[in-house]
Amino acid sequence: MMTKREFRYKQVIAVRTDLGMSRGKISVQVAHGAVTAAERTRIRSPELWKRWLNEGQKKVAVKVGSEEELLKLEVVAASKNLPIALIRDAGMTELPPGTVTVLGIGPAKIEDIDLVTGELKLL
């Protein structure tokens, strides 16, 4: 019998759903956001990063409907002093160069991230 795992930390990646990205493109953009935000956390707060890493690296992908919504989310996350990574596409496949695609937030304490992303729907 499996027991439910309790997490204290997580990372959220907010994805623009208005761009019509393929599943593969979304996957790669989410990976960019997750890795970049995690690396920023590792540099800024190594102990927090280690705790998140060691407890299983919880990640959640959520939807936003526009660039404007994503940029507002970035402002709110930054105002809460959360680590963030705004990803702009290089423009080599599906999107024009510089297109804002995702925002990685955290890892950080779940309750801190939920203040910013708790109302967003899962991807």
N, C-alpha and C positions, 0 to 999 in steps of 0.2 A: 504494500500500500504506500502510495506517495503522499508526502505531507506538503502542504502549501508553503512555499518559500516566502519569507518576509524580506522585503527590500526597504532600505532607508534612503537610497539614492537612485536617481534615474537620469536619463538624457531624453530630450524630446526633439524630434526633427519635424518641423512644420514644412509642408510641401504645398506649393501652388498647384491647384487643380484646374486652373483656367488656361493652362498652356497646351493641353492636349499631348503631353509627353507620353511616349510608349512606356510600358512597364519596365523595360530594360533601362531606359533613360532615367525614369524615376529612381530605380534601384541605385544607379551610379551616383545620381545627385544626392540621394539620402546618405550614401556611403561617404561622399565628400563632406557633407555637413557633419556627420557623426565623427569622423576622424579628425577633422579640423577643430571642432569644438572640444573634443576630448583632449587633443594635444594642447590647446590653450589652457584647459583646466590643469593638465599635468604640469605645465610650466608655472601657472599662477598659484596653484594649491595642490602640491604633490600628495599630501596626506589624504585629502578628500578624493583625489583621483585614484589612489591606491585602494581606499575603502570601496569605492564604486567598482573598480576592476576586480577586486577579490570577492565581492558578493555576487558577481555574475553579470555585471555590465548591462543592467536593465535599460532598454531603449523602447521608445514609443514613437510611432509616426502618426502625425495628425494632419488634417486638411485645412488649408486656407484658400479663399476664393479669388484672391487678386494680389498683385504686387503691393498695392496700397495697404492691404490687410497685413501682409508679411512685414512690411516696413514699420507699421504701427506696433506689431508684436516685438520687433527688434528694439524699438524705443522703450517699451515697457520692460522687457527683459533686462536691458542695459540699466534702466533706472533702479532695478532691484539688485544690481551688481551681480547678475548671473553671467557666466561665461557664454559668449555667443559666437557664431560663425555664420555670416551671411554669404551664401554661395552664388557666384555669378558664372554662368556657363561660358566656356571658351569659344563656343560657336562652331565646333568642328563637325557636328552631326545634325541634330534636329532643330536647334534654336539659333537665333542671331547672337553674335558675340556680345557678352555683357548682360544677357538676360538673367535677372534674379530668379532663382529656382527654389531654393530651400533656405531655412534658417535652422541651424543646430543650436540648441540651448542645453547647457550643462555638459557633463554631469554636475548635479547639485542635489541638495536634500529634496526629497519628493515634495514636501509641503511648500518649499520655496518655488519650485517650478510650477506646481499646481496653481499657485496664485496668478500665474501668467497664462498658463495653457489649459487649465482644468476644464474650461467650457468648450474646448475645441473637439470636434468629432474625429474619431480614429480614421486613418487612411484606409 
